[in-house]
Amino acid sequence: MITASARSAWLLLIAGLAGWLASCTLTVERFKLFTDPTYMASCNFDSVLSCGSIMQTQQAAVFGFPNPIIGIVGFSVVVTLGVLSVIGVGFPRWIWGSLWVGTVLGVAAICWLIFQSLYRINALCPYCMVVWVAVPVLFAVATQETWGGSRGPMGILAEWRWTLVVVFYAVVLLLMFLKFQDYWLSKV
């Protein structure tokens, strides 16, 4: 049994809750848009910060239903693990390994969605960006709990996990700035 450190447990819970709330909000917004095509989503601020325009694309429903439904399910599992971890429950290695595989898939999914958002849809969704922040944190926690103390490449990955998260955030922020630099500079 592997019991998460208090720091890891709280990060798991907080990042899971943030992702879950963003996914729930996006799902509600999407269903409002389904029922009323003239509905103006709460996250539509202008032409760049506009989740309403993103929700109407094919990329927003990769499997035929709104992507945030996957987030609701996935983040529900994370929140459950987070609550149990905060109260000190330990889990078998396979639970942490499954969470790690899920976060690796989550990072791959958000990388694809970031690319689509920046270079195909040309808009940013504030709620999606919450998920973009939460998933790498979950990856770092799952990496530590699954591979921390290991030898070889996975041990190195666990040791450098937070550096990878910071580099990920820096690259995404740079790409967002470069893609929409006229927009950002007009706000200064």
Secondary structure as UniProt FT lines:
FT   HELIX           6..35
FT   TURN            37..38
FT   TURN            42..43
FT   STRAND          49..50
FT   HELIX           51..55
FT   HELIX           58..61
FT   TURN            62..63
FT   HELIX           68..86
FT   TURN            87..88
FT   HELIX           93..116
FT   HELIX           117..121
FT   HELIX           126..147
FT   TURN            148..149
FT   HELIX           153..159
FT   HELIX           161..179
FT   HELIX           181..186
//
